[in-house]
Amino acid sequence: MSGHLLRSHAPISDASWKLIDEEARDRLTPGLAARRLVDFDGPKGWTHSASNLGRVQDAEISPLDHVEGRVRRVLPLVELRARFTVSRAELAAGDRGAEDVDLDELDAAAQRMVVAENAAVFHGWSDAGFDGIARVSPHDPIPCGDVIDRWPSHVARAVETLLRNGVSGPYGLALGREEYTRVTETAEHGGYPLFDHLRKILGGPIVWAPGVDGGIVLSQRGGDFLFDSGQDIAVGYHSHDADSVTLYLEESFSFRVASPEAAVAIVR
């Protein structure tokens, strides 16, 4: 575990750290949709600070005649952090074997991290220099309306658009919270689950994606959407007092779109 997380300074036993780490993983994993649909590279560690773009700036900067000098372009990683507190009494209860340690604030922090990461990947983060998948797609967004039974038509249209533009499959679908719930609860005429119908059209996964507006169909062929992980999400120590310990979830990453044409947004 990285030293910058300062975990050794926390008044937390090894058993409680193990519990916190396990709970954090359990609460983060289901919602980290972007990692399941794009190319994930890493983690490369806390000191990894920028992604190589393979390009140089246009300006020539050499101070000497007959010597050329150009600056390489990179995409800096950003750091995300979400704080939460844990009661010291609850931690002590866990050390005594309690099975119901209150970690509700950890759950809330995990959901904030999930939404922030997914939103950055799928909808962009301008101040970080990230182009979101839906934002830069050159294809017209497909309006979905309120009729959930029409989703097979929308997804088939998105897949056809990708095929027509030379983007091979299989394809995945990121669905926002509301759309995912409606799709999984709906059966078409004859009782056939809508979820299974969509999965057959796509040939790939359908992923619950908090932070996504509507849905996004994207190719799973690889090489189109690049997530560069420095520090993977980990729990660090911030401070404590007599009653509680303040911790945080932290990660560093960059994201870039190599092939904007490899995705189609489905919007409300």
Buried (B, 14 or more C-beta within 10 A) or exposed (E): EBEEBEBEEBEBEEEBBEBBBEBBEEBBEEBBBBBBBBBBEBBBEBEBEBBEEEEEEEEEEEEEEEEEEEEEEBBEBBEBBBBBBBBBEBBEBBBEEEEEBBBEBBBEBBBBBBBBBBBBBBBBBEEBEBBBBBBBBEBEBBEBEEEBEEBBEBBBEBBEBBEEEEBEBEBBBBBBBEBBEBBEEBEBEEEEBBBEBBBEBBEBBBBBBBBBBBBBBBBBBEEBBBBBBBBBBBBBBBEBEEEBBBBBBBBBBBBBBEBBBBBBBBBE
